[in-house]
């Protein structure tokens, strides 16, 4: 028989599962951190698109310089394709199209396609599209911008929440 005491053998047997649990917890926390980083990066990219679209709309409304606003509107529309749903993408492409038709270059092509529509009407449409972007884009994009992941609770917070939930199912006399 071995000369090692029994309690040391028991501790040796429990050490392997304890290490496995610790490694699993560390792995979970690393995954959680990586997930949070991805969510934050996605938020930053989407916010940059919204900011670009808003700056194009503000340029249209303040300076009426459609040629200056067009690159920003095009950039926002192109970058939105993979980061937003069809509703936001359609809104940004519509805005970009209205701004393009109001530019000097777009005006030349539009006169050939739609001679009944004047340049002033196209500019008015672009201004209305810019107003729509400023008034509706933030609320339309809000579901995409929410960072609704939860903070990881401490074990004591988790126990308190579980106890509150247990008490909510209890009979009145147990309270």
C-alpha positions in Angstrom: 0.0 0.0 0.0 1.2 3.5 -0.6 2.5 5.8 2.1 0.5 8.9 0.7 -2.3 9.9 3.1 -5.9 9.5 1.8 -6.7 13.2 1.9 -3.9 13.9 -0.6 -5.2 11.3 -2.9 -8.7 12.8 -2.7 -7.2 16.3 -3.5 -5.3 14.9 -6.4 -8.5 13.4 -7.8 -10.4 16.7 -7.4 -7.6 18.8 -8.9 -8.2 17.7 -12.5 -11.9 18.6 -12.6 -11.2 21.9 -10.8 -8.6 22.9 -13.5 -11.1 21.9 -16.2 -13.8 24.1 -14.7 -11.4 27.0 -14.4 -10.2 26.6 -18.0 -13.9 26.4 -19.2 -14.7 29.6 -17.3 -11.8 31.4 -18.8 -12.7 30.2 -22.3 -16.3 31.4 -21.8 -15.1 34.9 -20.6 -12.8 35.2 -23.5 -15.6 34.3 -25.9 -17.8 36.9 -24.2 -15.2 39.6 -24.5 -14.7 38.8 -28.2 -18.4 38.9 -28.8 -18.7 42.3 -27.1 -15.9 43.6 -29.3 -17.6 42.5 -32.5 -20.9 44.2 -31.4 -19.1 47.4 -30.6 -17.2 47.4 -34.0 -20.5 46.8 -35.8 -22.1 49.7 -33.9 -19.1 52.0 -34.9 -19.4 51.1 -38.5 -23.1 51.7 -38.6 -22.8 55.0 -36.8 -20.2 56.1 -39.3 -22.7 55.5 -42.1 -25.5 57.3 -40.4 -23.2 60.2 -39.6 -22.1 60.4 -43.3 -25.7 60.4 -44.5 -26.7 63.1 -42.0 -23.7 65.3 -43.0 -24.8 64.9 -46.7 -28.3 65.9 -45.8 -27.1 68.9 -43.7 -24.9 70.0 -46.6 -27.9 69.9 -49.0 -30.1 71.8 -46.6 -27.6 74.5 -45.5 -25.6 75.2 -48.6 -27.8 73.8 -51.4 -24.5 72.5 -52.8 -25.6 69.1 -54.3 -22.3 68.4 -55.9 -20.6 68.6 -52.6 -23.1 66.4 -50.8 -23.2 63.7 -53.5 -20.0 61.8 -52.6 -21.2 61.5 -49.0 -24.6 60.3 -50.0 -23.1 57.8 -52.4 -20.6 56.6 -49.8 -23.4 56.1 -47.2 -25.6 54.2 -49.6 -22.8 51.9 -50.8 -21.5 51.1 -47.3 -25.0 50.5 -45.9 -25.6 47.4 -48.1 -24.1 44.8 -45.8 -24.6 46.6 -42.4 -28.3 47.5 -42.5 -31.6 45.9 -43.7 -33.4 46.6 -46.9 -35.4 49.5 -45.5 -32.4 51.6 -44.6 -30.5 50.7 -47.7 -33.5 51.7 -49.9 -33.8 55.0 -48.0 -30.2 55.9 -48.5 -30.2 54.9 -52.2 -33.3 57.0 -52.8 -31.6 59.9 -51.1 -28.4 59.4 -53.1 -30.5 59.3 -56.4 -32.3 62.5 -55.5 -29.1 64.3 -54.7 -27.5 63.0 -58.0 -30.4 64.2 -60.1 -30.1 67.6 -58.5 -26.4 67.9 -59.3 -25.1 69.5 -62.5 -24.1 66.2 -64.0 -27.4 64.5 -63.1 -29.4 67.5 -64.3 -27.9 67.0 -67.8 -29.1 63.4 -68.0 -32.4 64.0 -66.4 -33.2 66.7 -68.9 -33.0 64.0 -71.6 -35.0 61.4 -69.7 -37.6 63.7 -68.1 -37.8 67.0 -70.0 -41.1 67.8 -68.3 -39.3 68.1 -64.9 -37.3 71.3 -64.3 -34.0 71.6 -62.4 -35.8 73.5 -59.7 -38.2 70.6 -59.2 -35.3 68.1 -59.0 -33.6 70.3 -56.4 -36.8 70.5 -54.4 -37.0 66.7 -54.4 -33.4 66.5 -53.2 -34.2 69.0 -50.4 -37.2 67.0 -49.3 -35.2 63.8 -49.4 -32.6 65.4 -47.1 -35.3 66.5 -44.7 -36.6 62.9 -44.7 -33.1 61.6 -44.0 -32.7 64.0 -41.0 -36.2 63.3 -39.6 -36.6 59.5 -40.2 -33.2 57.9 -40.5 -32.4 57.8 -36.8 -35.7 56.2 -35.8 -35.6 53.8 -38.8 -32.0 52.7 -37.9 -32.6 52.4 -34.2 -33.2 48.6 -34.2 -29.8 48.2 -35.9 -28.0 50.4 -33.4 -29.2 49.0 -30.2 -26.5 47.4 -28.1 -28.8 45.2 -26.0 -26.4 42.7 -24.7 -26.4 42.4 -21.0 -23.7 42.9 -18.5 -22.5 39.7 -16.9 -23.9 39.5 -13.4 -21.9 38.6 -10.4 -22.8 35.3 -8.6 -24.4 37.3 -5.7 -26.6 39.3 -8.2 -27.6 36.1 -9.9 -28.6 34.5 -6.5 -30.6 37.6 -5.5 -32.5 37.6 -8.8 -33.2 33.9 -8.5 -34.5 34.4 -4.9 -36.7 37.3 -6.1 -38.1 35.1 -8.8 -38.7 32.2 -6.4 -40.5 34.5 -4.0 -42.7 35.8 -6.8 -44.1 32.3 -7.3 -44.5 31.7 -3.6 -47.8 31.8 -1.7 -48.7 35.0 0.1 -48.2 33.4 3.6 -44.6 32.6 2.8 -43.7 36.3 2.3 
